[in-house]
Amino acid sequence: MAAFSVDLEALLAGVDQMSAFHSTLEQTLASVRASVTALGMTWHGDAASAQESAQQQWDDSAQQLGEALAQLRDLAEQAHSNYSNAASTNTRMWG
């Protein structure tokens, strides 16, 4: 039988890092969005249209990234819970 182990603390640390990164990402994107919006107010015509289109693509991609990070964080949290429960059950069964 192959040996298999999970470092529960490292898994939990990974969840915390993903949460921190997601928070930092949201703050950075909000700052960039505010700067670009202020700059975009000085543009007119084709430049303004191109900026709006590019900003929409940026926002859509940022939303997808945020959703993917949230899903990954949820999966890691679930894995931590599952492995913790399995370890507790095994300890109770085998002492």
matplotlib code that plots the C-alpha trace (Angstrom):
import matplotlib.pyplot as plt

x = [0.0, 1.4, 2.0, -0.1, -0.1, -1.5, -0.1, -3.3, -1.5, 0.0, -3.4, -4.9, -2.1, -2.8, -6.4, -5.3, -2.9, -5.6, -7.9, -5.2, -4.3, -8.0, -8.4, -5.2, -6.3, -9.7, -8.0, -5.5, -8.1, -10.3, -7.4, -6.5, -10.2, -10.4, -7.3, -8.3, -11.8, -10.4, -8.1, -10.8, -12.9, -10.5, -10.8, -13.4, -14.5, -12.8, -10.3, -13.1, -14.9, -11.8, -11.0, -14.6, -14.3, -10.9, -12.1, -15.1, -12.8, -10.5, -13.5, -14.9, -11.5, -11.0, -14.4, -13.6, -10.3, -12.0, -14.5, -11.8, -9.9, -13.0, -13.7, -10.2, -10.3, -13.6, -12.1, -9.0, -11.3, -13.4, -10.2, -9.0, -12.3, -12.4, -8.8, -9.3, -12.5, -10.8, -7.9, -10.2, -12.3, -9.2, -7.8, -11.1, -11.3, -7.6, -6.8]
y = [0.0, 3.4, 6.0, 9.1, 12.1, 15.5, 18.5, 20.0, 23.1, 23.7, 23.2, 25.7, 28.1, 27.8, 28.7, 31.8, 32.8, 32.5, 34.6, 37.3, 37.3, 37.6, 40.6, 42.3, 41.6, 43.3, 46.3, 46.7, 46.3, 48.9, 51.3, 50.7, 51.0, 54.4, 55.7, 54.5, 55.9, 59.3, 59.2, 58.0, 61.0, 63.1, 60.9, 61.5, 59.7, 56.5, 56.6, 56.8, 53.9, 51.8, 52.5, 51.5, 48.3, 47.4, 48.2, 45.9, 43.1, 43.8, 43.8, 40.6, 38.8, 40.1, 38.8, 35.4, 35.3, 36.3, 33.5, 31.0, 32.0, 31.7, 28.2, 27.1, 28.4, 26.6, 23.3, 23.7, 24.4, 21.3, 19.2, 20.4, 19.5, 16.1, 15.2, 16.4, 14.4, 11.3, 11.6, 12.0, 9.0, 6.9, 7.9, 7.0, 3.7, 2.7, 4.6]
z = [0.0, -1.0, 1.7, 1.5, 3.8, 3.9, 5.8, 7.2, 8.5, 5.0, 3.4, 5.8, 5.2, 1.5, 2.1, 4.1, 1.3, -1.3, 0.8, 1.3, -2.4, -3.4, -1.0, -2.3, -5.9, -5.3, -3.7, -6.5, -9.2, -7.5, -7.4, -11.1, -12.1, -10.3, -12.0, -15.5, -15.0, -14.0, -17.0, -19.3, -18.5, -20.5, -23.6, -26.4, -29.5, -30.6, -27.7, -25.2, -26.9, -27.0, -23.4, -22.3, -24.3, -22.9, -19.4, -19.8, -20.9, -17.9, -15.5, -17.0, -16.7, -13.2, -12.2, -13.7, -11.8, -8.5, -9.0, -9.8, -6.7, -4.6, -6.0, -5.4, -1.9, -1.3, -2.6, -0.4, 2.6, 1.8, 1.4, 4.8, 6.4, 4.7, 5.6, 9.2, 9.6, 8.1, 10.5, 13.4, 12.4, 11.9, 15.3, 17.0, 15.2, 15.6, 18.8]

ax = plt.figure().add_subplot(projection="3d")
ax.plot(x, y, z, "-o")
ax.set_aspect("equal")
plt.show()
